[in-house]
Amino acid sequence: MPFSATEHGPDDHRRKITEAQWSHIYEHWIKRAIESFQPEKIVCKRSPAKPGNFVKGIVADLDSSGLVIADLTGAKPNVYYELGIRHALRVGTIIITQHFDALPSDLRGYFVFEYSYSEKDYEYEEYYAKFEKKMHETLQAWSDTDDPSDSPVSDFLGMIHQRVEKELVQEKEELKNIFAKLKEHFTHNFEVSEAILAIMKHEAPKDCERLFVVDVFAIDTVYLHLVGYNWKHIKGDGLEMLEKIIVYQRRLFNEVSVTWNALHGNPEQPRLARYLINMLEELNKEKQRFDEQWDVLTKGAIETIKLVKHGKQT
């Protein structure tokens, strides 16, 4: 809102508002109406006219404030400039004015309302009551919306968000497919390892339709796709625990594969055979932990991936 005197209205009915009146409008109308909003506690403050870099302080307030009330009465260029900065930074702006017809047409369809201000005793409380009612209705409308848009800028950013959201859905599906393939390959190797253990102990292995081949290459192929994929919106932070599991299991499977092949080449190696049996027994324990953790961890990793809309988290 303006700090200095303004004039507004049609040419044949111009009205002047002094600097002192603007201070009164802020303190006894805007601040009072906002802080009387019952559904939630809102603290209202006015950017102070500090000496020095005045604009820098205002921009900092525009960036940090969850909600901004922009009074465009008088069409002051600096107020419009600050409004444009706010629109570029984040959503959460309510526009008010005492002269609706003076507003640019591309701002009229957002969170905007017109109010009348009077210092006359017989009109003052009536006008304020109407102002407070409109302010509360607009605050409630803003609070209730799930898809905030308060300017052409946020409309444009909303279009970008829709595209990004679609890309994120696609990336989540790709991540699910990767996790599913990894689980399939792990399951194969666990079952083969179980069958090999039975053979090593001279027991009859369970019915297994799989080839007795520990397939590390299949895990490597999918894992490389996971780490090499050009993820645009998925960060690696939530995948650290899964990465540790994948790498650890892969190393165990690789060691089993190498040892199993070595024994095929020369079966008369009792120490190597005992070593293999110990590893296979360890894998049996790992299989139980894997079955308990994998689906929970992968689901959790996907569910924690969120987008942040322009000014509001989804």
C-alpha positions as CSV (number, residue, x, y, z in Angstrom):
1,M,0.0,0.0,0.0
2,P,1.1,3.6,-0.5
3,F,3.2,5.4,2.1
4,S,2.5,8.9,0.6
5,A,-0.6,10.8,-0.4
6,T,-2.6,9.4,-3.4
7,E,-5.5,10.4,-5.6
8,H,-8.0,8.1,-7.2
9,G,-11.4,8.0,-8.9
10,P,-12.8,9.3,-12.2
11,D,-11.7,12.8,-13.4
12,D,-14.9,14.4,-12.2
13,H,-14.8,12.9,-8.8
14,R,-11.2,12.6,-7.7
15,R,-10.5,11.8,-4.1
16,K,-7.3,12.4,-2.1
17,I,-6.0,10.2,0.7
18,T,-3.3,11.7,2.8
19,E,-0.2,9.9,4.2
20,A,-1.8,10.1,7.7
21,Q,-5.0,8.6,6.3
22,W,-3.1,5.7,4.8
23,S,-1.5,5.0,8.1
24,H,-4.9,5.0,9.7
25,I,-6.3,2.6,7.0
26,Y,-3.5,0.2,7.6
27,E,-3.6,0.2,11.4
28,H,-7.4,0.4,12.0
29,W,-8.8,-1.3,8.8
30,I,-6.3,-3.7,7.2
31,K,-4.4,-4.9,10.3
32,R,-7.6,-5.0,12.5
33,A,-9.6,-7.0,9.9
34,I,-6.8,-9.5,9.2
35,E,-6.0,-10.1,12.9
36,S,-9.7,-10.6,13.7
37,F,-9.9,-13.5,11.3
38,Q,-11.0,-16.4,13.6
39,P,-10.2,-19.6,11.7
40,E,-6.5,-19.0,12.1
41,K,-4.2,-16.6,13.8
42,I,-2.6,-14.2,11.4
43,V,-0.1,-11.5,12.4
44,C,-0.2,-8.5,10.2
45,K,2.7,-6.0,9.7
46,R,3.5,-3.2,7.3
47,S,6.9,-3.1,5.7
48,P,8.6,-0.1,7.4
49,A,9.9,2.8,5.4
50,K,13.5,2.2,6.6
51,P,16.3,4.5,5.6
52,G,19.0,3.2,3.3
53,N,18.1,0.5,0.8
54,F,14.3,0.9,1.1
55,V,13.4,-1.4,-1.8
56,K,15.7,-4.2,-0.5
57,G,13.8,-4.4,2.8
58,I,10.5,-4.5,1.0
59,V,11.6,-7.2,-1.3
60,A,12.8,-9.3,1.7
61,D,9.3,-8.9,3.3
62,L,7.6,-9.8,0.0
63,D,9.6,-13.0,-0.2
64,S,9.2,-14.1,3.4
65,S,5.5,-13.3,4.0
66,G,3.0,-16.1,3.6
67,L,0.3,-13.6,2.6
68,V,0.5,-10.1,1.2
69,I,-2.3,-7.5,1.1
70,A,-1.7,-5.1,-1.8
71,D,-3.7,-1.9,-1.8
72,L,-3.6,-0.5,-5.4
73,T,-5.7,2.5,-4.6
74,G,-4.1,5.5,-6.4
75,A,-2.2,3.3,-8.9
76,K,1.2,4.3,-7.5
77,P,3.9,2.9,-9.8
78,N,6.1,1.7,-7.0
79,V,3.2,-0.3,-5.5
80,Y,2.6,-2.0,-8.8
81,Y,6.3,-2.7,-9.1
82,E,6.3,-4.3,-5.7
83,L,3.2,-6.3,-6.6
84,G,5.0,-7.6,-9.7
85,I,7.9,-8.7,-7.6
86,R,5.6,-10.5,-5.2
87,H,3.9,-12.3,-8.1
88,A,7.2,-13.4,-9.4
89,L,8.4,-14.7,-6.0
90,R,5.4,-16.7,-4.7
91,V,1.6,-17.0,-4.4
92,G,-0.4,-15.5,-1.6
93,T,-1.5,-12.0,-2.6
94,I,-4.9,-10.4,-2.0
95,I,-5.5,-7.2,-3.9
96,I,-7.7,-4.5,-2.5
97,T,-8.7,-1.1,-4.0
98,Q,-11.1,1.8,-3.5
99,H,-11.4,2.2,-7.3
100,F,-12.0,-1.2,-9.0
101,D,-12.4,0.3,-12.5
102,A,-8.8,1.6,-12.3
103,L,-7.4,-2.0,-12.0
104,P,-5.9,-3.6,-15.0
105,S,-8.3,-6.2,-16.4
106,D,-5.8,-9.0,-16.1
107,L,-5.8,-8.7,-12.3
108,R,-9.6,-8.5,-11.7
109,G,-10.2,-12.3,-11.8
110,Y,-8.0,-13.2,-8.8
111,F,-8.3,-12.5,-5.1
112,V,-9.5,-8.9,-5.4
113,F,-12.1,-6.8,-3.8
114,E,-13.2,-3.2,-3.7
115,Y,-13.9,-1.3,-0.5
116,S,-15.1,2.1,0.5
117,Y,-13.4,4.2,3.1
118,S,-15.0,7.1,5.0
119,E,-14.0,9.1,8.0
120,K,-17.5,10.3,8.6
121,D,-18.8,9.1,11.9
122,Y,-22.2,7.9,10.6
123,E,-20.5,5.8,7.8
124,Y,-17.3,4.7,9.4
125,E,-18.3,1.6,11.3
126,E,-20.7,0.5,8.5
127,Y,-18.0,0.8,5.9
128,Y,-15.4,-1.0,8.1
129,A,-17.9,-3.8,8.8
130,K,-18.3,-4.4,5.0
131,F,-14.5,-4.2,4.6
132,E,-13.9,-6.7,7.4
133,K,-16.5,-9.1,5.9
134,K,-15.0,-9.0,2.5
135,M,-11.5,-9.5,3.9
136,H,-12.6,-12.5,5.9
137,E,-14.3,-14.1,3.0
138,T,-11.2,-13.6,0.8
139,L,-8.9,-15.0,3.5
140,Q,-11.2,-18.0,3.8
141,A,-11.3,-18.5,0.0
142,W,-7.5,-18.4,-0.1
143,S,-7.2,-20.8,2.8
144,D,-9.6,-23.3,1.2
145,T,-8.1,-23.5,-2.2
146,D,-5.9,-26.5,-3.0
147,D,-4.6,-25.0,-6.3
148,P,-3.7,-21.4,-5.5
149,S,-3.5,-18.9,-8.3
150,D,-3.4,-15.2,-7.6
151,S,-1.9,-13.7,-10.8
152,P,-1.1,-14.4,-14.5
153,V,2.4,-15.4,-13.2
154,S,1.0,-18.1,-10.9
155,D,-1.2,-19.3,-13.7
156,F,1.8,-19.7,-15.9
157,L,3.7,-21.4,-13.1
158,G,0.7,-23.6,-12.5
159,M,1.0,-24.8,-16.1
160,I,4.6,-25.6,-15.5
161,H,3.7,-27.4,-12.3
162,Q,1.2,-29.6,-14.2
163,R,3.9,-30.6,-16.7
164,V,6.4,-31.3,-13.9
165,E,3.7,-33.2,-12.0
166,K,3.1,-35.4,-15.0
167,E,6.8,-35.9,-15.4
168,L,7.1,-36.9,-11.8
169,V,4.3,-39.4,-12.1
170,Q,6.1,-41.0,-15.0
171,E,9.4,-41.1,-13.1
172,K,7.6,-42.7,-10.1
173,E,6.3,-45.4,-12.4
174,E,9.8,-45.9,-13.8
175,L,11.2,-46.2,-10.3
176,K,8.5,-48.7,-9.4
177,N,9.4,-50.8,-12.4
178,I,13.1,-50.7,-11.5
179,F,12.3,-51.8,-7.9
180,A,10.1,-54.6,-9.2
181,K,12.8,-55.9,-11.6
182,L,15.4,-55.8,-8.9
183,K,13.1,-57.7,-6.5
184,E,12.6,-60.3,-9.3
185,H,16.3,-60.8,-9.8
186,F,17.0,-60.9,-6.1
187,T,14.3,-63.5,-5.6
188,H,15.8,-65.6,-8.4
189,N,19.3,-65.5,-6.8
190,F,17.9,-66.2,-3.3
191,E,16.1,-69.3,-4.6
192,V,19.1,-70.5,-6.6
193,S,21.3,-70.0,-3.5
194,E,18.9,-72.0,-1.4
195,A,19.0,-74.8,-3.9
196,I,22.8,-74.7,-4.1
197,L,22.9,-74.9,-0.3
198,A,20.8,-78.0,-0.3
199,I,23.1,-79.6,-2.9
200,M,26.2,-78.6,-0.8
201,K,24.6,-80.3,2.2
202,H,23.8,-83.3,0.1
203,E,20.1,-82.7,0.6
204,A,17.4,-82.8,-2.1
205,P,16.8,-79.2,-3.2
206,K,13.2,-77.8,-3.3
207,D,11.5,-77.9,-6.6
208,C,13.0,-75.1,-8.5
209,E,12.3,-74.3,-12.2
210,R,15.2,-71.8,-12.3
211,L,18.6,-72.6,-13.8
212,F,21.2,-73.1,-11.1
213,V,22.9,-69.8,-12.1
214,V,23.5,-66.9,-9.7
215,D,22.8,-64.0,-12.1
216,V,24.6,-60.9,-11.0
217,F,24.6,-59.4,-14.4
218,A,20.9,-58.9,-14.4
219,I,21.1,-57.0,-11.1
220,D,23.9,-54.9,-12.5
221,T,21.9,-54.0,-15.6
222,V,18.9,-52.8,-13.6
223,Y,21.0,-51.0,-11.0
224,L,22.9,-49.2,-13.7
225,H,19.6,-48.0,-15.1
226,L,18.6,-46.8,-11.6
227,V,21.8,-44.7,-11.0
228,G,22.3,-43.7,-14.7
229,Y,18.7,-42.6,-15.4
230,N,18.3,-38.9,-16.1
231,W,15.9,-38.3,-13.2
232,K,14.6,-34.7,-13.4
233,H,12.6,-34.6,-10.2
234,I,13.7,-37.6,-8.1
235,K,16.6,-37.0,-5.7
236,G,18.8,-39.8,-4.4
237,D,18.4,-38.9,-0.7
238,G,15.5,-41.3,-0.1
239,L,17.2,-44.1,-1.9
240,E,20.4,-44.4,0.3
241,M,19.1,-47.3,2.4
242,L,17.9,-49.2,-0.7
243,E,21.3,-48.6,-2.4
244,K,23.1,-50.1,0.6
245,I,20.9,-53.2,0.4
246,I,21.3,-53.6,-3.3
247,V,25.1,-53.2,-3.2
248,Y,25.5,-55.5,-0.2
249,Q,23.3,-58.3,-1.7
250,R,24.9,-57.9,-5.1
251,R,28.4,-58.5,-3.5
252,L,27.1,-61.6,-1.7
253,F,25.6,-63.0,-4.8
254,N,28.7,-62.3,-6.8
255,E,30.9,-64.0,-4.2
256,V,28.6,-67.1,-4.2
257,S,28.7,-67.1,-8.0
258,V,32.5,-67.0,-8.1
259,T,32.9,-69.6,-5.4
260,W,30.3,-72.0,-6.9
261,N,32.0,-71.8,-10.3
262,A,35.4,-72.5,-8.7
263,L,34.1,-75.6,-7.0
264,H,32.6,-76.8,-10.3
265,G,36.1,-76.6,-11.8
266,N,37.7,-78.3,-8.8
267,P,35.3,-80.0,-6.3
268,E,38.1,-81.2,-4.0
269,Q,38.4,-78.0,-2.0
270,P,36.8,-78.6,1.4
271,R,37.8,-75.2,2.8
272,L,36.2,-73.4,-0.2
273,A,33.1,-75.6,0.2
274,R,32.7,-74.7,3.9
275,Y,33.2,-71.0,2.9
276,L,30.4,-71.3,0.3
277,I,28.1,-73.0,2.8
278,N,28.6,-70.2,5.3
279,M,27.8,-67.6,2.7
280,L,24.7,-69.5,1.6
281,E,23.5,-69.8,5.1
282,E,24.1,-66.0,5.6
283,L,22.1,-65.5,2.4
284,N,19.2,-67.5,3.8
285,K,19.1,-65.0,6.8
286,E,19.4,-62.1,4.4
287,K,16.4,-63.4,2.3
288,Q,14.1,-63.2,5.4
289,R,15.3,-59.6,6.1
290,F,15.0,-58.7,2.4
291,D,11.4,-60.1,2.2
292,E,10.5,-58.1,5.3
293,Q,12.1,-54.8,4.3
294,W,12.1,-54.4,0.5
295,D,8.5,-53.7,-0.2
296,V,8.2,-51.4,2.8
297,L,11.4,-49.4,1.9
298,T,10.6,-49.1,-1.8
299,K,7.0,-48.0,-1.1
300,G,8.2,-45.5,1.5
301,A,10.9,-44.1,-0.9
302,I,8.3,-43.5,-3.6
303,E,5.7,-42.0,-1.2
304,T,8.1,-39.5,0.2
305,I,8.8,-38.0,-3.2
306,K,6.7,-34.7,-3.3
307,L,6.4,-31.7,-5.4
308,V,6.2,-28.1,-4.0
309,K,3.8,-25.8,-5.8
310,H,4.6,-22.2,-6.2
311,G,4.2,-21.1,-2.6
312,K,2.2,-24.1,-1.3
313,Q,3.4,-27.6,-0.6
314,T,1.3,-30.4,-2.0
